């Protein structure tokens, strides 16, 4: 029977505790034999394992830690001298005296220096990797993730990775060393895990959970491995309890990995637990796990039960409930009041990161109470004054910026300035967001911007540029950028970031292309060099790219309205790679994918017909029930936009329009103009010859909203509304027939209908006046509906050239009538 060597946790814990208490080496006080050389010399004369084991049996009572280490050395040297056919690792490992040697090592643990200890672990791992994984867990239990010993364990794993076959033990090591390893080593571990995954039993839920946790630790949403882990979870539903489901869903959320099947399974199983959880601790865990994926009835039941228990919540439980309510978008005033009452009692005991989470959640839930906000601000400032860790300082400042009156005093500003040289790009981006929010508040409420704020922004810009310029590889740069949302970067820093990415453009490959594409999507910054490279990598290395990541690759092209040189080949390759997965693709992802391609005027018939069928729409309805209300609304809106686009641009597909009721609900509040729109409305009335010659906030067929509409006859004379049936406020009861000339046939001969659209900065790329995808799509649709479309950007309208009313009136005449004032 195989003996499993174990280093007792208690001894390891004692050793680590003693090392922490005694900064000097207490080993010098241990008594040793006067000379241990004779025994080591005797060992060195041994020519096989049996001689060493005999030696151990005879001398086990007097062996020192150095001699124990030597014994391990000798056993491994003898193995190395043998050919592969003669090696007898298992015989050595199962020998009774090998267990004796392990016990001796355990007893001498505290006396070994780090080098001897790691050497013993290294050699023992050759015989059984499980020992090394257990030792790494002992270090992890002591939160020693960054200790030199953990670093040496990582080195051992790296050197022996090729021969490692025990995925269960390797998964433990992967989690424990994940904070220390390079991106290259991370990828090696991912590749090794893929190779070994099929060797484990399909019931190994713990191994699958550890692999998922490792991917979360290294922030790598690697679809192939996550799908394998997800299949293990789905195959072992009966093994999953509340704790394990909670852990898996939390990891999926952090990895942004979506599994509709797992969520539906979890929802069913957790719903069955509602009557069984009658203790606050277990019910809170059920609330925070089930709440975000529950249907309306289950949410109502959860909230009513929690209200009854709310007074018994601990501070930790109250925070967990608050964050779950944020995920659920639940603004139940009674429950918020009860939970914040508990939070207020425990506010002094929360750590800085917890205070940030409280601030974010209450801001999102629109909770306002002066006394609570004042106490929160006071605590955040007190933590800020003593903090010196850049990440902590950045999120404390960010939390303060979310509160009413987000000012920082001199001490707060000096604290930011003190940590700037040590900040990474993520910290700098966070600081910039906070300072810009501060500036916006001052400008709005105090009508002033202080020099200190601008000076701080300049310093942030300086250190950001410096950090970018010192980057010498895309991998190292990406370690800092992957946690940054591109839309939070200040303009100048974003420009430098894109320039740096362009410098490393040749390093974009199938491994990082998805992450780079996602980052660019969020920046709204059009870099044709980067997008062309992304398209090229996708075309050339499509077989190495997971099909479920295709949406992320296509998204920047759709958002930024850009066709790469090999447009048809690029889109065709991506869609072809997806075709065999259409039946199992996450419903949300398929809707977003169809919409993104439609924005680019690319309409793959198989993909679209896989969306517009009863079976898929039924699956989508089931998924919408478990989404937050805002995400559900976004998905439904994209489905409507896709439906509209197909009806207008591809009537030959004969896909019916079925969004009347949705659009009527969505457009209930249409027609209210702000001050700027009222001003433009009056100018257009003057230009066109009367208020009855222009309509505002017009609904077209298929429910596009036009800012302003007018009609010119064949002599370019404005036609007043009301004299004939030309208004487009309502659709007919029956859908439009394919190929019907929707608008033009209803106008007098030679007349034209004009749509005037005023586009704000969100309609354009951040770096150049290039119209983004959705605005370009709307222009196409309005033209199909028979409009001549005039799009006016806010940059043009607010320019110096149009700074007077007369200049604007002349501009409108020129755009509408083609008149140029002499």
N, C-alpha and C positions, 0 to 999 in steps of 0.2 A: 504493500500500500504506500502510495506517495505521501511523504511527510512535507507539510507546508511550513517553511520557516517563517517565524513571526517575531518582529521586534516589538516588545510590549509597549503599548501607547503610554502607559504610566511612566515607564523609565525615560522614554523620549521626552515626555512633558517635563519630568523632573530635570532632565539635562538642560532643556531649553530655558526653564525657569531659573536654574542656577547660573546659567550663562548670562541671563539678563540681570540678575542681582549682583553678580561679581564681575565687574568689568576687567579685572586682572585675571590671569590664568591661575586658577586654584589647583591645577594639576601638579604644580611644583611641590605641593605639600604631601603628595602620595608617596608611601614607601615603595621602593622597588628592590628586586634582588640586586646584590652588589654587581653582578655581571650577568647579562642575559645572552652574551655572545656564545657560550658553549652550546646552549639549546638551539640557537639559530643555526650554528655551524652543523649541528647534528641534522637539523631539518634539511639543510641545503644538500646533504649527502644522500637524501632519499631519492630513489630512482622510479618509484611508482606510487600510486595513490594509497595502496594498502599499507606501505611503510609509513606514510604520513599519518594515516588514521591510527596505526598502532602507536606511533609516537604521541598522538593526541590523547589516546586512552591512558597511556602510562603517565603523562605529565599534566593532565588537565587541572590538577589541583594547584599547580605552581606557574602555569603559563601567564605571562604578562600581556597587556594589550598589544604591545609591539610584536610579540611572538604569535599572538592570534592573527594579527594582520599578515605576518610572514607566512603562516600556514595557508591562508587564503591565496596569497601570491603563488606559493609553490603548487597548489592544486591547479591553478589556472595555467601556469607555465607548462605543466605536464600535459595539459589538454592541447595547448598550442603546438606542442612538439609532434602531435599525432596527425596522421592523415585523417580526412573526413570519415573514412570507413572504420578507423580504429577508435575514434572518439567515443567516450562512454559517459557523457554528461549526465544522463538519467541515472546511471548506476552510482555515480558520485553523489548526486543530489539525494538519492534514496538511502544512502549508507547511514547506519545509526550514528557513526562518529561525525558525520557532517552535521547532523542535528546537534550533537554535543558542541561542535565548533560554533554553531549559531548561538547556542545558549551561552557559551563563553563570551562571544562577541556582545551579546545582550548585557551580560554582567560587567563587561569592561567598557561599555559604551561611553560612560562619562569620562573615562581616562584617555580616550582616543582624541588625538588632534584632528582637525577637520580633514586634512589630507589623508590620514590613515582611515578615517571613517568613510570618506567618499570612495577610497580605493576598495575597502571591504564591500561597500554597497555595489560598486561597479562590478566586482568579480562575482558577487552573489547573484547579481542580476543576470549574469551570463547563464547561471543555472536556473534561475526563476525570477522573471520580471515582477512577479507579484510582490516580492519583498520591497523592491524599489518604489512601487506604487503605494504601498502601505506607509513607507517612511515619508514620502512626499505628502500624504494625507495628514500625517502627524504635524508636519511643518505648516500645512494649510490650516489645520485646526488652531494653531497658534498665531494665525494671520501673518506668517513669515513668507509671504509670496515673493518678496524681493530680497530674501536673505542670500548670502553667498552659497550656502548649502543647496538652496533651491536652484541656483544658477548652475552648480556642479551637477545636480541631478538632470537638469535640462541638457547639459553637455553629454552626459552618459546616454540619455535617450537619443540624442542626435547621432552619436557615434555608432549606436547599435540598432538604429531604426530599420536598416535593411533586413536584419535577421529576426526582428521581432514578429511574432505570430499571434500573441495573446492580446486580442483587441479589448477584452474586458479590463485588463490591467493597464494597457496603453491609454484607454479613454480616461482613466483616473489621472494618469500622469499628464495627459494633454490639458485637462482642466486646471491642474495645479501649477503647471509651468507656463500657462498661456500669457501671463503678464510680462514674461521675460524674453520671449522668443521673437526672432526677426520675421518679417513678412515671408521671406523665402522658406524658412523653417516651418512657418504656419502652413504654407502651401504643400510642403513635403508631408506633413502630418495629415492634411486633408486627403492627399493622394493615397497615402498608406491606408488610411481608414476606409477609403473606397474599395481598395483591393481586398481588405480583410473582412468587410462588412458581411459578405455572404457566408463567412465561416462561423458566424455566431448563430445561436439558436433564435428562431423568430420570436421567441417569448422574452428576449432580453430587453425588457423595457428600461431597466436602469442604465444599460450601456447606451441605448438610443438617446436617453435623456442627457447623459453626460456628453455625448457627441454634439447634441443640440446646444448644450450649455457652452461647450468649447467654441462653437461657431459664433455664439452670442458674445463671448468674451473677446474674440478677435474681430468682432463686427463684420462678419462675412456671411452674407445670406447666400450660401452655396446650395442651389436648388437640388442637384442630384442627391446629395447626402441628406438634405432635409426631407426629401420625398421618401427616401428609404427609412429614415427614422419615423416619419409620419405613418408609413405603412405598418411598422412595428406597433405603434400606438393603436392604430385602427384594428389590428389583428388581435389585440389583447385588451379589449374594452373592459372585460370583467376584472382585470387586475388593477385598473385605474381607480383610485379613490379621490376624494376631494383634494388632498394635498398634491398628488401627482398631476391631476388635471389643471389645478391652479398654476403649478410650476411650468407645465408645458405651454399653456396659453400665454403666460407672462413672457416666456422665451420667444414664442412666435411673434408676439407684439413688438418686442424689442428688435427682432430680426426683420420685421415687416414681411413675414412669411404668411401667406393666406392658404388655409385649407378649409374649404367649405364643408367637406365631409367630416373633418375632425370637430369643427365648431358645432355642427348639427348633432353629432354624437354626444359631445360634451354638454350641449344644452339639454338634451333629453335626459342624460344621466343626472345632471345637477338638479334639474327640475324635480326629479323623483326624490331628491334629498331634502327639499324644502320642509316637509312635515317632520323630518327626522332630526333637524338641527334646532334644538331648543335652548342651547347654551350660547351666551353672547360670543364667546371665542369662535366656536364652530360656525355660528350663523354669520358673523362678520366675514369670515373667510368665504362662505358660500355667497354672500352678498357681493363681495368685490370680484369674485370669479364669474358668477352667473349674471350679475347685473348688466354688464356691457353687452351681453349676447342674448339677453332674455327678450321674449315677446312682451307686448303691452300688458297682458294679464299677469304674467309672472313678475314683471317690474312693479306693478301695483301691489301685489302680494308681498314682495320683498320689502318695499318701502313701508307698508303699514306695519309689518312685523318689526322692522328695525325701529320705528318710532316708539314702539312699546318698550324696546330694550335700550333706547338711546341713553338713558340716565346711568346705565351700568357700564358704558363704554370706557375703556382706558384711553389715555392720550394717544397711544400707538394705534389702537383700533379706530379712533375718531379720524385720524389722519388717513388711514387706509380707506375708510368709508367716503371721506371727502374726495379723494382721488378717483374712487369708483364712480361717484356722482358726476365728476367732471367727464369721465369717459362715457357715461350714460347720457350726458347733456341734460341731467335732471335738475331743474330749478325749483324743486318742491320747497317752498318757503318754510314750511313747518319743520321739515327734516333738516334743512340748512341751519335754521335757528338753533335746533337742538344740538346738532353736531358742533357748530361754532361755539356754543356755550361750553361744551367739553374742551374744545381746543383752547379756549381762553383760559380755562383753569390750569392747563398744562403748558401754556405758551413758553414759560421760562425754561422748561426742560428740553425743548426741541433743539436739535443741532442745526447748524446753518443751512445744510441742504434741505432738511425737513421744512424749515421756514420758507425757503424758496418754493417748495411744492405747495405749501399752504397758500402762499401769495398767488401763485399761478392759478390754482384751482378756484380760489375766491374771486379773482379777477374774471376768469372765464364764466363763472356762475353769476356774475353781476351782483355780488354781495357787497353791500356798503354799510359799514357802521363805524362812525368816527372813533369811538373809544377803542374798538378792536384794531383798526388801522393804525392808530397812534401808538398803541403798544407794540404792534408788529414792527413798525418803523423804528421805534426805540431799540428793540432787540437786534434788528438787522444792523443798525448803526453801531451798536456796542460790539457786535461780533466783527464788524468791518474794521474797527479801530485797533483790534489786536491780531487780525489775521495777516499772514505773510505768504500764504500759498496762493499762487496766481489763479488757479481754477476756483478756489473758494472765494477769493476777492471778486472775481468776475461774476459769479452767480449771486453774491450778496448785493453787488451794485445793480445787477439786472433786476433782482427782486425789489429793491428800493425804487427803481425806475417805473415799476408797475403800479406803485402806490400813488394816491393823490398827492400832489405837490412833491414831485420826485427830486428835490434838491439834495445836493451833497455839500457839506461844509468844507472848510480848508483841510481838515483832517482826512475826510473821505477822499478828496482829490489827491492829496499827497500820498495816500495809501495806494491809489491806482498808479500814480507815477512811479512809486517805489518798486512795483512788481513788473512794470512794462518790459524791462530788458529780459525777463525770464518767461514771458508769455509766448505761447504758440499761437498759430493763426486762429484757432477756435476761440481762445481767450480774447484775442484782439477784436475779433468779429463781435463777440458778446459785449465787450466794452463799447464798441462803436455804436451798436444798436441802442445801448442804454443812454449814451451821451446824446445821440440824435433824438431820442424820445424826450430827453431833458430839454434840448434846444426847442423842439416843437412845442412843448408845454409852455416854456417861457415866452415864445413868440405869440402863442395863442392867447395866454391869460395875462401876461405881463407886458406884452408888446416890446420885448427887449431880448437881446442875446448878449451874454457877457463874453468878454475876451478870454476868460478862463476856459470856457467851453470850447471855443474855437482853437485855442492853444492846445488843449487836450486832444482834440481831433487830429491836429497836425502831428502831435507826438505818436498817436496811434498809427497814423499813416506812415510815419517814418519807420517805426519798428516793424510794421507789417511789410513794407518794401524791403527792409533790410533782411528780414527772415526769408522772404521769397527769393531774393537775389543770392542768398547763401545756399539755396537748395541745389543739390548736385545729382539728384535722380528723381524720377517720377514716383517710385515706391516710397521714398522718404517724404516727399511732398504730400503724397496722398494720405500718409498716416495722420497728418494734421488736417487735411481738407475734408476727409470722409465724414467728419462729424459736423461740418459747416454747411448750412443751407445757403446756397448762392445768393438768394434774394436779401440776405442780411448784410452783405458786404457793402461798405461805402464805395462810391463810384470809382475813386482813384485806385483803391486797393483791389477792386474787382478787375480793373483794367490791367494792373500789374500781375494779378493771379492768372488771367487768361494768357498774358504774354509769356509767363513762366510755363504754363501748360503747353503752349505752342512750341516753346523751346525743346520740350521733351516729347514732341508729337510722335516721333518714331518709336517711342517706348510704349505707346498705346497698343495693346494686344487683346486677344480673346479673354484673358484673365481679368483685365481692369476696364474693358470697354464699356461694360454696363454701368459701372460706378461713375465713370467719366461722363457718360451720356446723361445720367440722372442729375449730376451736378450742373451741367450746362443747361438742362431743362429749367432748373430753378433760377438760373442767373438772368434769363432774358437777354443774354449777350450773344450776338451773332458773330461767331468766328468760323468762317467758311473753311479755314485750314483744318480746324479740329473736327468739324462735321464731315468733311471729305475723308479724313482719316478714319473716323468711326464707320462710315459707309464702306470704305475699302476693307477694313478689318472684318466687318460683317460678311461681305461678299466672299472674301478669301478664306475665312476661318469659321464659316457658319456651322460646320459639323462639331466644332468644339464649344459652341455657344448653346446654352440650354434654351429650349424653345420657350419656356415660361418667362424668359428675360427679354424676349423680342420687343415687348411693349416699351420697356425702358430705353431701348436703342432707337426706336422710331420716334419716341416722344419729342426730343429736341427739334427734329425736322418739322414735326407738326406744329409745335408751339411757335417756332421762329419762322415758319413759312419758307422753308429752304429746300430746294431740290438739288441733290448732289449731281455731279456730271453723269454718273451711271445710274440715274434715277430709276428707270424701269427694272434694271438688273438688281439693284439694291432692294427695292420693295418686293420684287418678285421672289428673290432668294429668301427674304425674311418670311414672307407668307407661305411659300412652299415648305419651309422648315417647320411651320406650325400646323400644316393641314392635317396630319395624322393625329394631332392632339386636340382638335377642336371639340371633340365630345367630352373631354375631361378637363378642359381649361376652366379656371375659376370664372364664374359668370361675370363678375365685375370686370375682370381683366379683359374678357372678350368684348364687352361693351366699350370700354375705353380704347381698346385696340381698333375696333371698327370705326369709332368716332375719329381717332387720330389719323387713320388712313383716309377717311372721307375728307378731313380738313385739307389733306394733300391732294385731293382729287384722284384718289386711288381706290377703286371699288372692286375688290376680289369677290366674285359672285358666291363661291362656296362658303367663304367666311361669313358673308352677310346673311346668306340663307340659313346658316347654322344658328344665327341670332334670332332671326324673325321666323320662328316656328313655335308652336304651342308648348312643346316639351321644354325648350330652353327658357322661354318666358315664365313658365311655371317654376323652374329651378331658380330663376332670378327673383321672382316674387318671394320665394322661401328665404332667400338670402337677404333681401331687403328688410325683412322682419327683424333680423338680428343685428342690423347696422344702426349706428347712431342716426338720429333724424337728419342731421346736416349731410352726412355721407350718403344716406339713402336718397335725399333730395338731389344731390349732385349726380348720382348714378342715373336716376330717372330723367334728369334734365339732359344728360349726355345721350341717353337712349332716344329721347325726343328729337334732339338735334341730328342724330344719325338717321332716324326715321324721316325727318324733314329733308335731309340732304339727299337721300336715296330717291324720295318722291320727286324732287325737283331736278336732280342731275342724272338719275338713272331710271326713268319711268318704265323702261323696257323690262326691268326686273319684276314689275307688277307687285311690288310690296305695298300693301295698303297703308294709308295714313290713319293712325288710331290714337292720336294724342289731343284731340279737341278738348276733352274734359280736363285733362291735366293742364293744358295751356290756359284755359279759361280760369282755372283756380290760380295759376301762377301769375297771371296778368291782372288780377283784381285791382291792384293798387296803381295801375298805369294812369298817366295823365297829369300827375302833379309835377309842375315845373319849378326848378330852383331859380334863384335870382338871375344868374348868368343866362339861363335858357329864356327867361322872360324878356331879358334885354335883347337877345338875338331875335326872339319872336317879333318884337316891335319893329326892329330894323327890317326884317323880312317883309313885314306888312307895309312898311314905307316903300321898299324897293318894288314890291309886287302890286302896289296900288290899293291896298286895303286889307283889313284884318280877315275878310271873308275869302281872301285869295291864298291863304296859307293855313295848313292844319298842323298841329303839334301832336307828338306822341301817337302816331298812327299805327294801328295793327294791320299788317298785311295778311293775305292768305298764308297759312302755315305759321302765323304768329311771330314773324319778325317785327320788331318795333322800330319805326323810323322816327328820328328826332323831329324832322319837319318835312312836309310834303307840299308840293304845288304842281299845277298843271299849266302848260303853255299850249296854245293852239298852234296851228301850222304857220302862223305869222309871228310866233314867239310872243303872243300877247297872253298875259295871265288870265286864266278862266276862274271865275268865282265859284266857290262851293255852294250847293243848295239849288242851283238852277237845273242840274241834271244828276242822274244817279251815278256818281263817280267815287263816292267815299268807300273806303275799304275797311271799315271798322269791324265787320263781321264776316265770317265764312258762311257759305250756303250750308244747308243742313246736310246734304250729301257731299262726300269727298269729291275733289276735282278729278275729272277723268284724265288718264294719261294723254299727253300730247295736246291738251287743251291750251289755247292761248289765253292764259289766265287773266291778264290785265288789259292788254292792248286792244282787244275786241270791244271793250266797254267804253272806250274813249272816242270822241269825235274824230273823223278822218284827219290824219296828219298831226294830231295832238300828241304830246308826250308828257308822261308823268315823271316828276323829278323828286328824288329823295336826297335831302341834305342831312349828312351825318357829321356831327362834331366829335372828333376822336381825341380822347385824353392820352396821357403818356403811357397808360397801360396797354394801349393798342399798338405800341411800337416797341421795337428792340431798344435796349437801354443805351447801346453805343451808336446806333445810326437810325435815321428816320425810315426804317424798313418795317412795313406793316406786318403784324403777327398773323398767325394762321386763322384765328377765329374771325378777325376783321376782314381778312381777304375772302373767307368763305361767305360771309354775310353779303359782301359786295357782289359776288357771283350770283348768289340767290336772288338778290334784288333785281339784278339785270335780267335773270331768267323770268322773273315776275313782270318784266316790262318797264322797269324804271331806268331812267338815266341817273346814275349815282354820282353825287358830288360829296366827296369826303374832305373835311377841313380839319387839319390837325391843330391842337391847342398851341403848338410851337409857332405855327404860322399866324394864328388868330391873335396871339398875345405878343407878337414880335413888334419891334420898334416901327417897322414899316406900316403896321396897322394899329398904331397907338392912338389914333383919333377916330371919332365916329364917322367923319367924312371918308376917311381912307377905308374903313370897313364897309361902308355902304357901296363905295366904288368897287371894292373887291367882290362883294356879293353880286353886283350887277354883271361884272365880268364873268364870274363863274356860272351864273344862271343864263344870261342872255348872250354872252360872248362879246359884250360891249367893252371897249377900251377907251377910257377918257383921255382925250387929247390934252 
